Amino acid sequence: MRLRHAGGETVHLGYCTNVHPAEDLAGILAQLDTYAVPVRAALGSDRLGLGLWLAAPVAAELAADPATRRRLRGELDARGLEVVTLNGFPYAAFQAPVVKGDVYHPDWTTEPRLAYTLDLARVLADLLPDDAARGSISTLPLAWRTPWDATRSSAARHRLDRLAAGLAAVERETGRRIRVGFEPEPGCLVENTKQSVAILSGVDSDRLGVCVDLAHLACAWEEPAEAFARLRAAGLPVVKVQVSAALEAADPVGSADALRRWVEPRFLHQTRGGGCAAAADPADPAHAADDLDAALDARLPGPWRVHYHVPLHAPPEPPLESTLPVLRAALRALYAGPDAGCDHLDVETYTWGVLPEARRPRTDAELAVGIAAELAFARDELVALGLSPVAQSTEPSEVAA
């Protein structure tokens, strides 16, 4: 979906397909028909945006073959779908039975991470709608926080310089600008916007910036307007925003039984107590744990925010809550002023398949309905801030033809 900000900028809103397990082209095309087309129909939208997730092998296949890229672009156009952003954080196997810390590998100290991201840039340049101003790719915030030393820091910075050079080369070859946003996440080297400024200062800010995930922002206990102002002051652009909400427990001791129903084996659910925002190290074990079960065992002081993406339109039952107030404050900070603070928005609830059983979709159709409801929720929040939906043609583009 596209919306128009009062200042005239086009804002792209879509959903991230890392909720789906497909990792080859045939599977990706099948998931478009199973989920994306029904979501578009449920929304009554003439065109639906996707934050496409391409695992490393299929990204390499597409990057090496212009004809296959054209085919994918044509398949998207034929279904009324468009792609302005890719999720390049998970490298592969993101919906495996157990993911946990594997999602942070390979990291930005390694050559495969650089190659994967540049493959994505080459693919996205050919998938972008003809009238899109630019494309974006989100990626991990360099690495998990440990181990880290001067050697690894130097290796990562070297690869960021090569990333910027590679993105410049893609722009020279295709005429399309692609930016990469590093996504602060609990437990990683870059967990919050203060660390973003400290660690990413000096990068090529024309091509590199920050992807702000609003669930992560909430778990860092950051105030959204201050966080965005901090990034602006440092010259780090907000390349992309992931519209998400985290799990919250005002009284984790009294909510322990309810919280245990959210413990699951696939993903890490880093937990942060309210004191982490004031700490020098937000991952200090005095107020932080790397997973929800560990937080429960440690009896961390509350209140808690848990890195567990919950459906935007369906907050958890009391005594638990979601961080929707943070989401709303962030959207106000970005869009209530004269200029749109970011033009790429992705709804990214990748946890549908691991929600507590009573909240989990039982069929593909139920999942599509849930995704559509989340997108409708996000759209309505933006409309309430003065953005207006933009009608689009669904005619195939010249590139697809």
Beta strands, then each sheet from edge to edge (+ up, - down):
strand 1: 2-4
strand 2: 10-16
strand 3: 48-53
strand 4: 81-87
strand 5: 135-139
strand 6: 178-182
strand 7: 208-213
strand 8: 238-243
strand 9: 245-249
strand 10: 271-273
strand 11: 288-289
strand 12: 304-310
strand 13: 321-322
strand 14: 344-347
strand 15: 388-390
sheet 1: 15+ 1- 2+ 3+ 4+ 5+ 6+ 7+ 8+ 14+
sheet 2: 11+ 10- 12+ 9- 13+
end
